């Protein structure tokens, strides 16, 4: 029996029938050549259904005292574990498009988990076109965070398409093998690098003045409310009211899309040597701005996003949750994408500066103090009236090379995270080999036409490329193609216009072979390093698109 930390219990305390607090993910695979499809999937199912010892938390269930979630909560071994309950096999109705897959995932993600059992389940899904299959897994956030989920994924994969793993990823055997692999990676680093030496010195320094670091950060936080916070953004301060900040229902809508890693990173670098995360936030900011403009509800104040960051050490395989939270100003009140990017970069730098000199424990303490009102607002039902943020945008590191599950190629890793009262849209992405795989989940009833956010993210990325001079600015038709959502409804104008938009983008991509100094219409060029122009890679066959207006949303056919 082991006690659950308060940071993990937070997700149990905030859970209601309308706001399930589990995280999930859709993994998309292509079957190996030459195998019998039915036999191969049956072998995977048999491998997953493991009857030996399971790693934490897959063989454990909750044990609560008389006070329930308000009292001490412990993890105890489930002596009556039923693996056939947790491992489920599903088949999509024909024609097996992504629309049918996303409809199933949307439904599964909206249902609460049984607290009398271990808080996880995995669905092996067949019936997709082009010899593809998928898995959808969800686990309660009190048991696992996004990085922990990626560790599980990595433990069942290999970069070698011929490698065969005989044990279940939930087994202790898989857990021990994964830990040994991590140890080998550590041993291969014979010479400490400069940043590793600096990290040790920072920890030693923080042991001397830990409480001072936290106190200084809290004083900075308070100064924002007095108008002396500079570029620092904090929860609740100047948070505008939007359709995203409302009371939600239990119905979910899930959409997904992929973009080339290098294409997005080039945008970040082009703006004063910025980061990949800067570019991701700018993509999302532009998309949200367009969506709100279309709804006629763009506020004068800028949207703010909660951006979780991982505190997990590379060899930490035990923690359920090891995250801290930054607040990013998305600059959505800026029409000029260059100015919007500058607001984002300055906001993120100010947030990171707060954590300088802190060790992991200090950051956790600071995050707990600053996020405590979020818990109170959620428990009292005030989160939708007094939102701490506008939305959540999370970036989870994934495998940097193509991976295989017993020979089946991993084509996509699409996160399915948590919307809740006051935060009806959640955007999470995973880096996967040479792609960034985005998953957007929202309350179906609170956020209309969420599938359009996918198109608007591509429009936003092109807008940033033009502002940075990566591609030549051209007259192009905004994305308004017919988009079919998981519930079968459609939105937008005619398919012909969607085709026109796609054709225009192909021309734009061709023009981008020549670097230009073009900037956004009439705006001064940002002081930025201009990246070399590149034509965006084509969509991976069978994946839910790579920035193509004909693929995002729900139906790539």
N, C-alpha and C positions, 0 to 999 in steps of 0.2 A: 504494500500500500504506500502510495506517495501523495503528498499534498500538492494541490494545484496552486500555482502562484496567482496573486491577485490580477496581474496583467493578463493572464489567460482567462480567469473567471469573468473578466469584463465582458467577454462575448456571450457567456451564459446569462449574465445579468441583463443584457440588452436584448435578448431574443424574445420575439413574440411570434404569433402565427403569421403576421404580416411581414415580419423581418427575420427570416431564418439567417442564422449567423454561421453559415458554412461557406467555405471557399471551394471552388471546383476548377476543372480544366478539361478541355476536349483535345485529345491527341489524335491526329490523323495519320494513317499509315497506308502504304501501298504493299500489297502482297508480293512475296518473292516470285520470281519467274519459275515456272515449272512445277509449282506445288498444286495439290488439290485444295481448292479454297475451303471447302467444308472440313476436310481433315486437318488443315493447318489451324483454323480457328478453334476446332475442338481441342487440339493439343495445347493451345494457349489457355483455353478455359480450364483444362485439367491442371495446368501448371499454376494458375492463379488460386485455385481451390486447394489451399495448403492445410494439412491437418497436424502439422508439427507446431513447435513453438513459434510465436509471432513476435516481431519487434514492436517496441512501443510506438504508438499507442493502440495498435491494431488488435491486440488481444485484451484490451482493458476497457472497463466501463466506469461510469461515474458512481460514486458513493457519497450521499449527502446526509447531513444531520437533520435534526428537527426544524432548523431554520431554512432548509433548502439551499437555494443559491446565495442567501444572505449569510450563511454560516460557512464553516470550513468545508471544502470540497476535496475529495480524494479520488485518485485513480486506483482501482482494484482489478485483479485478474478476473475475466469472465470465464467461469468454470463451465458454462453451457453454451459456448460460442458455436454459432451455426454459420459456417463459411458460405453455404449455399444462399443464405439470406444476404450476405455482403457482396458476393460475386454474382452478377446477374447478366444474362445474355438476352439481347434484343435484336430484332430485325426491322429495318425501315420498310414502309410501304413503297411500292414502285411509284415513280421511276428511281427513287433513291438519290435525289438531289440533296444539296446542302440545305435547301429549304426544309425538307423532311427531318434532316439531322438536327437543325437548329430548333425546329418545333419541339422535338423530343427533349432536347437539352433545356429549353426554356421551361418546359413543364416539370422536368425532374428537379430543376434548380429551385423551384418555388415551393417545394414540400419540406416540411420539418423532418428532422431525423429523430429516431426513437431513442430517448435518453436511457432506456433500460438496456440498451445494447451498446457495443462499441460504436463510436460516432463516425462511421465512414461507410462508403459503398462504392463499388466499381461496376460499370456497365460496359460489357463488350458488345459493340454495335456492328452488325453486318448489314449488307444490302445496299451499300453505296455503289454508285457507278464507277467505271474505270478501275475495277479490281481494288478498290479502297475499302478499308474498314476503320472504325474509330473506337476509342474508349472515352467514356465520361466518368470521371471520378470526383467525388465530393467528400470532404472531411470537415468536421466542425473546426472553426477557427480557434477554439480553446485547446485543440489538440495539435494543430499544425498551421504554420504560416506558409506564404508563397515559396520562400526559399527551401523550407522543409519539403514541400511538394516536389520541387525540382530535384532535391537530393534523392527522393524516392524514384523519380523518373530516371535519373542518371544510373541508379543501382540496377535497373532492369535493361539498360541499353549497352550497346557496344559500338565503337566506330568501325568494327570489322563486320561486314555483311555476312560472313560465314560463321561467326561466333554463335554458339548455342548456350543459353543459360537454362539450366535444368530446374532451378529452384524458384519459388515464388518471390516476387519483390517484397512481399510482406513478411517473409521468413527471417529468422535469426541468421540463417546461413547467408542470405543476401546482405543483411546488415553488417555482419562480420567481414564479408568479402569486400564490401564498399569501404569500410574503415581501413582495411589493410591497403587498399588501393590509394586512399588518401595519405596514409603513412609513407608509402613508397614515393608519392609526389613530393612530400616534405623532405624526405631523405635525399632526393635528387638535387635539392637546393643547398649545395655545399657552402657557397659563399653568400653571406647575408648581403642583401641589396641595401642601397642607401636609404630607401623609404622604410625598410624593415628596421634598420638601426634607429632611424628617427622615431618610429612608432614606439620602440622600447623606451627611448629617452622621454617621449611624451607621457608614457604611462608612469614612469618614475616621478616625473615632475608633477603629474596630477595627484599622486598619492600625498604630496605635501600640501597642496592647496585645493583639494577637491571641493569642499563646501564653499570656498570662495568662488570657484568657477561657476557653480550652480547659482549662487546668489547674484553674481554679476549678470548671468544670462537672464534671470528673472527680473532684475532691474531694467535691463534692456527691453524686455517684454513689456513692462509697465510703462516705459517711456514712450512707447508707440501711442498709447492712449492720450498722452499729453502733447502729442504732435512733435516729439523729438526723437522719433525712431528711425529717421532716415528712410532707407529702402526696405527695412524689415517689415514683413507682413506677419500678423499674428491672428489666431482664431477670434472670431466675432467682431473684429474691428473692420468697419466699412464693408460688411458683407451684404451685397444687394439681394433683393428678393427676385427670384426667377422661378419658372416652372419646375426647375430641378429641386428647389428647396420647398418641399411640400410633404404632407403626410402620404404615405404610399400604401398600396395594397399588396397582397401576396402574389399577384400575377407578375411574371417576368417575360422579358423579351431579350433575346441574345443575338448579337450579330458579330461577325468576325472578318478580318482582312489581314493581309501580309504586305509589307513593304521591304524593299532591299535595304539591308543594313547600311551599306556604304553610301547609298543615296541620301539617307537621313543624316548620317554622320557628316557628310560633306556640307550639308546646310549648317550644322552646328559650328564646324570649323570656319566656315566662310564669314561668320559674324564674330570678329575679334577672337578667333581661336576658341570658340565656345565648345560645349560638350554635346554628346549625343542626347543627353537628357534635356538640355536646353532646346534642342530641335524638336524633340518629342513633345515637350510642353507647348512649344509654339505651334506645332501641327494641331494639337488638341484645342488650343486657344482659338485659332482661326476657325476651326470646325464649329466650336460652341458658339462663337460670335455669329457665324453665318446662320446657324440653326435658330438662334434667338431673333436675329433680324427677320428671318422668314416668318417666324411666329408673331412678329411685331412686338417683342417683349425684351429687346436688348436694353439693359439698364445703363444709366450714365456712369455708375461706379463699376470698376473692374471686377470680374469674377476672381475668386481666390480658390486655389486647389490644395487639398491635403495631399502631400507627396510622401508616402512612407519610405524610409530608408532602412536597409538591413544592418543590424549590429552583429550579425552572426559571424563568428570566426569560420574560416574555411573548413576546419576540422570539427566544428560543432555539429554533431548529429543528434544531440539529446534535447535541445531546447524546443519547446512547442512554438513559442513566439519570441523573436529577438529583433524588435523593430523600434525605431523612433520616427517622429513625424516632423516634417518641414511644412511651412505654409508658403506657397508660391503665388505671387501676384501674376495673373495671366495676361494683364494688359489688354483686355477685351474692349476697353473704351478707346483704344488707339486704332484708327483706320489704317495707318501705315504699318505694314508688317515689320519693317525695320525698327520702328519705335516700339512695337509690341515685343519684339525679341529683346530689345535693350531693357525694357521693364522686367521681363522674365529673368534675364541674366543678373541684373542688379538685385532683384529680390532673392534669387537663389544664393547668390554670394553672401548677402547679409545673413541669411538663415544658416549657411554653413559656418560663417564666422562665429556664430554663437557656440558652436560645438568645438571650436579650437581649444586645445588644452584639456578637454574632458576625456575621461576614460569611459568605457562602456557603461559602467554602473552609474556614473554621474549623468550621462545622457538619459538613461532609463529613469532616474529620479526626476530630472527636469521634465521629461516627456510626461511622466505620471502626474506631476503637479499641474502642468499647463493643459493636459487633456482631461483632468478630473471633472471640470464643468460639463464636458461632453457627455460623460456618464450620467451626471445629474439631470441634464436636459433630456436625455433619452428616457431615463426612468420616470421622469415626471410628465412626459408627453409634450415637452416644449421645444424639441429639436426642430420641428418643422416651422415653428413661429420665430425661433431665434437660432438660425443655422450658424454653426461655427465656420463652415466652409461652403463653397458653391458646389464642389464636386470632389471626387477622389481620382487621382491619376498616379498609377503605380507602375514601376519598371522593375521587373524581376530578371536577374541574369540567368540565362539558360546555356545549353551546350553550344560551343563555338565551332563544331564540326558536324557533318551529317552522321546521324546515329541510326542504329538498327535494333529491332527487337526480334531476336531469333531469325534474322534475315529480312524482316519486313521494314522497309524504309520509313523513318519518321518524317512526314511531310510538313506537319504543323503542330504547334503547341499553343492553344488558344485559351487563355485564362477566363474563368467565369467567377467573378468576385461578388461583393456584397453591396447592394443598394439598401438604404434604410431611411427612416424618417429624417427629412431635411437634406438627404443626399440621394436623390432618385436615380442618378446616373453614376456608374463606376466604369472607368477606363483603365484596363490593366494590359500590359504587354510583356512578352517574353522574347529575349534574343535567342534565336534558333539558327545555328550555322550562319548562313549569309543573309538571313531575313530577320525582320522584327514582326512577330505575330501578335496582333492586337485582338483583344476580346472586349466588347462593350456590352454590359448588362444593365438593364433599366427596368423600372416599374412600367408595365405595359399600359396602365391606365393614366399614370401621372405625366408621362413624357410622350407626347405624340410624335409619330414618324421618326423614332430614334434611328431607324436604318439609314436615314439620310446623313447622319453623322459620318458614316463611312465615306460617302462621296465627298463631303465637305472637307474631310481630312486630306484627301488627294488634292482638292482645289487649294487648300491651305498650303500644302507642301509645294505645289507649283508656284504659288504666290511668293513663298519664301525663296525659292530658287531664282525667280525673276528678280526679286529685290536684291539678292546677293550677287547677281550677275552670272549665275551658274548656267542659266538658260536665257535665251532672248525673249523679251516680253512680246507677246503676240495677242491678238484678239482671239479669244477662245470662248466657247459656249460653256457656261457653268453647268455642272452636273444636275440634270433634272430627269434622268431616265426613269422608266418604270422600275420600281424596287418592290419586290415581293417580300413581305415580312413573314415570320414564322407562323402567324395565324391565317395566312393566305390572302390577307388584304393587300392592295397595291396603293402606291402613292406616286406623285410626280406626274409629268406630262407624257408625251408619246415616246415609244421606243425609238422612233426615227431620230428624235432629238438626242437620245442617249448615244445612238450610233454616231451622230455628228460630233458630239463631245469627244468620243473616243478617237475619232479620226483626227480631230484638231490636235489632240494630245500627241498622237503619233508624229504629226508634222512638227510640233513643238520639240519633241524628243530628237527629231532629225536635225533641227536647227541647232540644238544644244551642243553639237560637235565642235562648234567654234565658241571659244570664250568671248564674252562681250562685257562691256562696262555698263550695260543697260541697267537702269534702276526702276523702281516702282514709279508709276506715272507722275512726273513732275516733282518727285521727291529727291532730296539729296542722297547720294550714295553713302551707305554706312562706311565708317572706317573699318574695313574688314579685309581679311585675306580672301581673295577670290579663288575659289577652288576651280580646278580644271573641269571643263564641261564634260559630262558623260551622258550617254543615252541610258535611260533607266532600263534595267534588265527586264526581260519579258516575264510574264507570270509563270510560276512553276506549274507544269501540267497537273491538273487534279487538285491543286490547292485552292482555297477560297480566294484566289486572286492576289495580285501584288500591286495595289494602287490602281486597278482598272475599274472604271465606272460600271462595267458590265458584270463584275464579279462580287463586289461587296454586298453588304446587307445579308440576304439570305439565299438567293437563288443565282448561282453562277452559270446556269444553263443559257 
